[in-house]
């Protein structure tokens, strides 16, 4: 099929579309209002709740920091506080970047480029976020155990003999899974960026 | 005329345009309905800019294409369609089956293009000049030309593979 034939086919189609029954005007406004309500309902509740939980934990560790007697628990607590503050901030910033594209002001080529760059950033944050999440899980238990008054548990060498290998194995498996999972998505966005040039 | 009335009139007059954008960017009927509603909603959200736009037709094409690009990128599998019985244009008259088949083939081939090229061929089929396509899509006129010849080759080979291998037109 040549482009001229396509054009003539498209013109026929356009004519047919124009002839069809149009959506009632009242319904158009109703669609818009409903869509507005549904978009408000889908405000990132999980992301906000996750950030509140993280901030709560960070505050808890900060307020009880002087109670840590074991040096490595102080280090773990600091690592936890850092991750629990940095992770939600990075994640929410990346999401904000993806949503800040102005579809009414910019051209599709610009939108596509900005959106894909933000998307790559978002998935990279997600990738590192999951890895840091694994580090967080690994470093969370010892300080929590100390704060709960079960200090003897973590002073027992058997605990560490089980905890360190299983923790490292968990981080390794999760990291491998996350890299595989997000590799395709990031590559697809990068390919899309190359196509714009 | 109130803002709501102006908006409803604009959408009412351009339903065919929105329908065509939804159809070239989404394959399934449910996805098309979802995209159609999203374009209507995004048009309302940015309607104040429309009133200030120097070229309203360019503006609507842009909003439609930009919504399709961002919406499909954001949530490929998350449909958020509202339960209205008739949210897209319904064909009450039947088109002859041969033509219908060709239209479906045309849509299918356009959907194989990347998101930007889909918009470019759409504008071309809408009888826009290269200058207008460049203005709406945000690329240079020479880039439109390059892309068009690439798209032409691709569509030609995919819609009629025999003719390209034979070297016939």
Interface residues (C-beta under 8 A of the other chain):
Chain A: X1 X2 X3 X6 X7 X9 X10 X11 X12 X13 X14 X16 X17 X18 X19 X20 X21 X22 X23 X25 X27 X28 X29 X30 X31 X32 X34 X35 X36 X38 X39 X42 X98 X101 X102 X103 X104 X105 X106 X107 X108 X109 X110 X111 X112 X115 X116 X119 X192 X195 X196
Chain B: X4 X7 X8 X9 X11 X12 X15 X16 X19 X20 X37 X38 X40 X41 X42 X44 X45 X46 X49 X50 X59 X62 X63 X65 X66 X67 X69 X70 X73 X74 X80 X82 X84 X86 X87 X88 X89 X90 X91 X92 X93 X95 X99 X102 X103 X105 X106 X114 X115 X116 X117 X119 X124 X125 X126 X127 X136 X137 X138 X139 X152 X155 X156 X159 X160 X169
